Amino acid sequence: MATEIERKFLVVGNGWKAAPRVRAIAQGYLAADPASVRIRIQDGAATLTIKGEAEGLVRDEFEYAVPLADAEAMLRLCPEPPIVKKRHEIVHAGKLWQVDAFEGALAGLVVAEVELERADEVITLPDWVGREVTWDRRYRNSSLIRHGLAGLSLDAAAPQRCTG
């Protein structure tokens, strides 16, 4: 069984925009919280991902490749329009950071995620990382697709410089 351990932050400044790799992503949710079933199209390939309910930073994650035509059909089955975003991939202090700049109804939201090996792993934060939103379910894609930006602060100021 696979697990996902990640932290999520809002982004400040523009330092992340120099990312060497940028990918276009469209994703929708067939089911959402507490567990989610996501269909994603990226780089002409598609995946179906099932994520369990989080226990702290950790949750079960199962990911399967699916034919592109099937994924396009599944996106049409989703109850909400898909999330569209550009993912910027940046390596900082040996960790891959994924910075998502949302488009459409979520334009203006920019979040950074980093996957960890262990929940207590110490990481070095890039200077463009702002406020941590790991624990705020409203910043999960499965919530954003249903509720949008209503009630969310996009102010990434006052970064939390905790490293654990």
N, C-alpha and C positions, 0 to 999 in steps of 0.2 A: 504494500500500500504506500502510495506517495503522500508526502506532506508538504505543505507550503508554510514557510515562516517568513513574514515580511513586515517591514515598517513603511509607513506612508507619510509624506510631508508636503506642505504647500511649498511653492517655489518663489524665490525673490530674485530680482535682477535678471540679467540676460546671459550670464556665463554659460548656461546649459545649451544655449542656441548654437554653439560651435560643435555640437555633437557630430562625430564622423559618420554616424549611421542614423537615418530617419526612415521610419516605416509608416505607411498609411494603414489604419485599422478601422474596420467596421465590425461591431459586435452587438448582439442582442441577447436577451434573456428569456428562455422558455419558462423558467421558474426562478423565484428570487428567495429572499431571506426566509428562514435561517440558512437553509442550504440553497445553492443556486445551480442552474443548468444554463451554461453560456455557449453560444455559437459565435465563432470569430473567423473573419476572413482577413488575412494579412499576407502580403507578398504573393498573391495568387494561390495560396493554400488555405485550407480551412481546418479548424479544430473544434471539437465538442469537449467542453470542460465541465466537470461536476465538482463543486466545492462544498465540503461539509461545513457545519457551524463551527465557528472559531472557539478555541479554548485558549485564551490569552492570545499570543501571537501565532499560534499553531492551528492549522486546520488540514483536514484530509483534502487531497486534490487528485482527480483522475482526469487525464487528458488523452483524447483519441483523435487521430487524423480522420477526416471525413471527405468524401468527394466534394469538389467545389460546387457542383450543381445542386447537391443535397443541401449544402450549407446555405446557398442562396434561397432555396425553398424553405428551409427552417427559419431563416431571418424573416420571411414573410409571415410565418406562423407566430412570431413573437407578438405579445400584446401591446408593446410599445415600439416606436420607431428606434432603429439602431443608434447606438453611440458611434460617433465618428471622431477620430482623433489621430494626431500625428505622434508617434512614439520616437523619442530621441534617446539613443543608447550611448551612455558615457561610462567609461571605467574611471573610478576614483579610488585611490588607496587600495587597489586590488579587488574592488567590488564593482559589479555591473549595476549601474543605476539606470532606471528607465523613467524618463520624464515624458509624461503625457500632456500634450497641449490639445484641449478639447475644441471641437468645432460645433457649428450649428447652435442649438438651444443651450449648450453648455460652454459656448465660447467665452473666454476670459479665465476659465479654470485651468490651472497648470499644477499638476501634482507629480511628485517624484517617489518612486518605490525602489526599495532594495531588498533582495531576498537574502536571508541569513542561513547559516548552517545550523545554528542553535539559537534558542530564544534569548539566551544571556550573552550572545556574541557582542563584543565591543566593536563599534564601527567609528570611522572618522567621517564626519559630515562635510560635504563640499560647502563652499561659502555661499552657494546659491540655494541652499536648503533653509527653509523658514520653519514655520510652526508645524509641529508634529500633529497629524490627524489620524494616526493609526487606530486609536480607540474610538473615534467618532464614526459610527456606522453610516452617517449621512454622506460621507465622502467615498463610500464603496460604490463601484460602478453599478451594482445591482440596485442600489438605492437611488443614485443619480438618474438612472434611466426612468424611474417611476416618479420621482419628486422634483427633479431639476435642481436649480440653484436656489430655490425659495428657502429663505431662512439661513443660508450658508454665508459665512464670511470668507471672502477671497483674500483678505488681508493676511499675508504670510509673515508680517512683521513680528518682532519679538520671538526670534527663533529660540527653540529649546535646545541648548547645547549639551544635552545629556548624551553620553556616548555608549550607554549600555542598553 
